[in-house]
Amino acid sequence: MPIVNLANIWYLIPVLVVFVLCIYLAQSFKSNTIPCIMLLAFLTLLVGHTIEISIVPNVSLVICIIIDEAFTFAAFLSFLWLDRVQVDNNKKKKGKKEKVIKDDGLDLLFKKV
């Protein structure tokens, strides 16, 4: 049985609420640090559940891994989005005369699309 069983709805709802609140907080501060921390936390959960499933195979662990991957993907996209917000915010603060970083995570990801 996993320690953080995201297959259980009573664990999933608080994790989802904290995730949404962290994204809202990061958007209000215009910083990509909070989604980065969430991304690392979900990656840690994913690694922990993967190690656990190699020791004791369990159906709920498979569901936990699928949910961890979904949260990791959502945290990565929110990190890229808030990175774009942070770059745009820094452009406004610096003005036109100083050199500003032109590329951010989304531009790098979708450059060839």
C-alpha positions as a Markdown table, in Angstrom:
| # | Residue | x | y | z |
|---|---|---|---|---|
| 1 | Met | 0.0 | 0.0 | 0.0 |
| 2 | Pro | 1.5 | 3.3 | -1.0 |
| 3 | Ile | 2.1 | 6.0 | 1.6 |
| 4 | Val | 0.5 | 8.7 | -0.6 |
| 5 | Asn | -2.3 | 6.8 | -2.3 |
| 6 | Leu | -3.6 | 9.1 | -5.0 |
| 7 | Ala | -5.9 | 6.4 | -6.1 |
| 8 | Asn | -8.0 | 7.2 | -3.0 |
| 9 | Ile | -10.3 | 10.1 | -3.6 |
| 10 | Trp | -9.6 | 11.5 | 0.0 |
| 11 | Tyr | -5.9 | 12.0 | -1.0 |
| 12 | Leu | -6.6 | 13.1 | -4.5 |
| 13 | Ile | -8.9 | 16.0 | -3.7 |
| 14 | Pro | -6.6 | 17.8 | -1.3 |
| 15 | Val | -3.6 | 17.3 | -3.7 |
| 16 | Leu | -5.7 | 18.8 | -6.5 |
| 17 | Val | -6.8 | 21.8 | -4.3 |
| 18 | Val | -3.2 | 22.5 | -3.2 |
| 19 | Phe | -2.1 | 22.2 | -6.9 |
| 20 | Val | -4.6 | 24.8 | -8.1 |
| 21 | Leu | -3.9 | 27.1 | -5.2 |
| 22 | Cys | -0.2 | 26.9 | -5.8 |
| 23 | Ile | -0.7 | 27.8 | -9.5 |
| 24 | Tyr | -2.9 | 30.8 | -8.4 |
| 25 | Leu | -0.3 | 31.9 | -6.0 |
| 26 | Ala | 2.5 | 31.6 | -8.5 |
| 27 | Gln | 0.4 | 33.6 | -11.0 |
| 28 | Ser | -0.3 | 36.4 | -8.5 |
| 29 | Phe | 3.5 | 36.7 | -7.7 |
| 30 | Lys | 4.4 | 36.2 | -11.4 |
| 31 | Ser | 7.1 | 33.7 | -10.5 |
| 32 | Asn | 7.9 | 30.2 | -11.8 |
| 33 | Thr | 9.5 | 28.9 | -8.6 |
| 34 | Ile | 6.4 | 27.4 | -7.1 |
| 35 | Pro | 5.5 | 25.3 | -10.1 |
| 36 | Cys | 9.1 | 24.1 | -10.2 |
| 37 | Ile | 8.8 | 22.9 | -6.6 |
| 38 | Met | 5.5 | 21.2 | -7.4 |
| 39 | Leu | 7.1 | 19.6 | -10.5 |
| 40 | Leu | 9.9 | 18.2 | -8.4 |
| 41 | Ala | 7.5 | 17.0 | -5.7 |
| 42 | Phe | 5.4 | 15.1 | -8.3 |
| 43 | Leu | 8.5 | 13.6 | -9.9 |
| 44 | Thr | 9.6 | 12.4 | -6.4 |
| 45 | Leu | 6.2 | 10.8 | -5.9 |
| 46 | Leu | 6.5 | 9.2 | -9.3 |
| 47 | Val | 10.0 | 7.8 | -8.5 |
| 48 | Gly | 8.8 | 6.6 | -5.1 |
| 49 | His | 5.7 | 4.8 | -6.5 |
| 50 | Thr | 7.9 | 3.2 | -9.3 |
| 51 | Ile | 10.3 | 1.8 | -6.7 |
| 52 | Glu | 7.3 | 0.6 | -4.6 |
| 53 | Ile | 5.7 | -1.2 | -7.6 |
| 54 | Ser | 9.0 | -3.0 | -8.3 |
| 55 | Ile | 9.0 | -4.3 | -4.7 |
| 56 | Val | 5.3 | -5.1 | -4.3 |
| 57 | Pro | 3.1 | -5.1 | -7.4 |
| 58 | Asn | -0.2 | -3.6 | -6.7 |
| 59 | Val | -3.1 | -2.3 | -8.8 |
| 60 | Ser | -3.5 | 0.9 | -6.8 |
| 61 | Leu | 0.2 | 1.7 | -7.4 |
| 62 | Val | -0.4 | 1.5 | -11.1 |
| 63 | Ile | -3.3 | 4.0 | -10.7 |
| 64 | Cys | -1.0 | 6.2 | -8.5 |
| 65 | Ile | 1.7 | 6.2 | -11.2 |
| 66 | Ile | -0.8 | 7.2 | -13.9 |
| 67 | Ile | -2.1 | 10.1 | -11.7 |
| 68 | Asp | 1.5 | 11.1 | -10.8 |
| 69 | Glu | 2.3 | 11.3 | -14.5 |
| 70 | Ala | -0.8 | 13.5 | -15.2 |
| 71 | Phe | 0.1 | 15.8 | -12.3 |
| 72 | Thr | 3.7 | 16.0 | -13.5 |
| 73 | Phe | 2.6 | 16.9 | -17.0 |
| 74 | Ala | 0.2 | 19.6 | -15.7 |
| 75 | Ala | 3.0 | 21.0 | -13.4 |
| 76 | Phe | 5.4 | 21.1 | -16.3 |
| 77 | Leu | 2.9 | 23.0 | -18.5 |
| 78 | Ser | 2.1 | 25.4 | -15.7 |
| 79 | Phe | 5.9 | 25.9 | -15.2 |
| 80 | Leu | 6.3 | 26.8 | -18.8 |
| 81 | Trp | 3.3 | 29.1 | -18.8 |
| 82 | Leu | 4.4 | 30.9 | -15.7 |
| 83 | Asp | 7.9 | 31.1 | -17.1 |
| 84 | Arg | 6.4 | 33.0 | -20.0 |
| 85 | Val | 4.5 | 35.3 | -17.6 |
| 86 | Gln | 7.7 | 36.0 | -15.6 |
| 87 | Val | 9.7 | 36.8 | -18.8 |
| 88 | Asp | 7.0 | 39.2 | -20.0 |
| 89 | Asn | 6.9 | 40.8 | -16.5 |
| 90 | Asn | 10.7 | 41.3 | -16.6 |
| 91 | Lys | 10.5 | 42.9 | -20.0 |
| 92 | Lys | 8.0 | 45.5 | -18.7 |
| 93 | Lys | 10.2 | 46.3 | -15.7 |
| 94 | Lys | 13.5 | 46.6 | -17.6 |
| 95 | Gly | 12.3 | 48.8 | -20.4 |
| 96 | Lys | 13.4 | 49.0 | -24.0 |
| 97 | Lys | 17.0 | 50.1 | -23.6 |
| 98 | Glu | 18.4 | 47.2 | -21.7 |
| 99 | Lys | 19.0 | 43.7 | -23.1 |
| 100 | Val | 16.2 | 41.3 | -22.3 |
| 101 | Ile | 16.0 | 37.6 | -22.6 |
| 102 | Lys | 14.0 | 36.9 | -25.7 |
| 103 | Asp | 13.5 | 33.1 | -25.4 |
| 104 | Asp | 11.7 | 31.3 | -22.7 |
| 105 | Gly | 10.5 | 27.8 | -22.2 |
| 106 | Leu | 7.5 | 28.0 | -24.5 |
| 107 | Asp | 9.4 | 29.5 | -27.3 |
| 108 | Leu | 12.1 | 26.9 | -27.0 |
| 109 | Leu | 9.5 | 24.1 | -26.9 |
| 110 | Phe | 7.4 | 25.3 | -29.9 |
| 111 | Lys | 10.2 | 26.9 | -32.0 |
| 112 | Lys | 9.9 | 24.3 | -34.8 |
| 113 | Val | 6.2 | 23.8 | -34.7 |
